[in-house]
Amino acid sequence: MPVNIPPLLPQQLLPIRGISLGIAEAGIKRPDRKDLLVIALDDNVKVAGVFTKNRFCAAPVIVAKAHLSAASSIRALVINTGNANAGTGEEGIAHARVTCTALAKLLGCEPQQILPFSTGVIMEPLPVDRIIAGMPRAVSELKCDNWFAAAQAIMTTDIVPKGISSQIQINGTTITITGIAKGSGMIHPNMATMLGYIATDAKISQSLLQEMVRHVADHSFNRITVDGDTSTNDALVLIATGKANHSQEIDRKSPEFNLLQDTITEVAVKLAQMIVRDGEGATKFITVQVEKGSTQQECAQVAYAIAHSPLVKTAFFASDPNLGRILAAIGYAGIDDLDVNNIELYLNEVLVAEQGGRAKNYCEEEGQRVMKQSEITVRVILNRGVATTSIWTCDFSYDYVKINADYRS
């Protein structure tokens, strides 16, 4: 089961003026499952996004990026689960475009105003006929308060739907932010590592929105890893409808910009952490915090070396304080001039290693006590500078292998 994720209730996800959502059961992979989502946008809504850097990026990623850069305004997003439409060549791109054309016809807009997204099995032809057949139902179901159903409709191996809302005050006006995300396996940052959709009713320019979505991704979804595999279909989309009642667009130099960006980032961090907590087979949520490095990049190298190690992750699953595995990961992280004698390693509050070896007062019983907890912080103090980075990961259990061995069946 997911690690300490409270049940999501429909009323917790607040509607955003200017956005309506509709879902359908299109039978893309299995019958009787929500697997098609349409997010319709009013005129003049601003949309920004960041996408996977995997060179085998999926056809909908290629088409969505092209439409986002070419269209004067985006009118809808269409998302299907059960099939990634990745590794499908020119046929896959054609299918993504046909999907956009079909939805554009239903909504009375141009195909270039539609952004397609897919998630599921790679290298399988997209069942575009089923998607097109399901679109009228999704459009007929368009509602402003349909965020919970939307969160369910984008799930693949996820056990629970992931969503959150937040509100802030700007110049006496309430600003609402609502986000949903999916992700459980094939999670590793090289953009956003999942599908995520965050919307606000704030007024902000297109250029600032694009700047903001990059910042948000870098401080949230680009700091998680489940298994070290960067997906072919990753996308994070940020939508600003401008329907809130504050009089002017938020300016880059204003304190309101920082407040809005920080709040959207907080929403994204919580969604990103939900993905890790719902990592395939996860039983433990682990924060890896690297402190006093010379650069952020150096801290990240060490953090991901620890978080990616199958030996470290299986030790956490077994609650086995075989902590030499963490030292080994630090050592091969690629910092050539690293002085291991300066490093301190903590599990929560327990000092495990210092001066190149086991800490004098460390005992294995204390290490095991921490390892048995469902939430654990690994702190590595490099003592080389002032940079600090935190990432979030999970353990590897038997169920991770079972889930991925059975994924296509």
Secondary structure, DSSP 8 states (H G I E B T S, - for coil): --SS-----GGGS---TTEEEEEE---SSSSSS--EEEEEE-TT-EEEEEE---TT--HHHHHHHHHHHH-SS--EEEEEEEE---S-HHHHHHHHHHHHHHHHHHHTS-GGGEEEEEEEETTS---HHHHHHHHHHHHHT-BTT-HHHHHHHT-SS-SS-EEEEEEEEETTEEEEEEEEEE-SSS---SS-SSEEEEEE---B-HHHHHHHHHHHHHTTGGGB-SSS---SS-EEEEEE---SS-SS-B-TTSHHHHHHHHHHHHHHHHHHHHHHHT-TT---EEEEEEEEESSHHHHHHHHHHHHH-HHHHHHHHTT---THHHHHHHHTSS-TT--GGG-EEEETTEEEEETTEE-TT--HHHHHHHHTSSEEEEEEE--SSSEEEEEEEE---HHHHHHHHSTT-
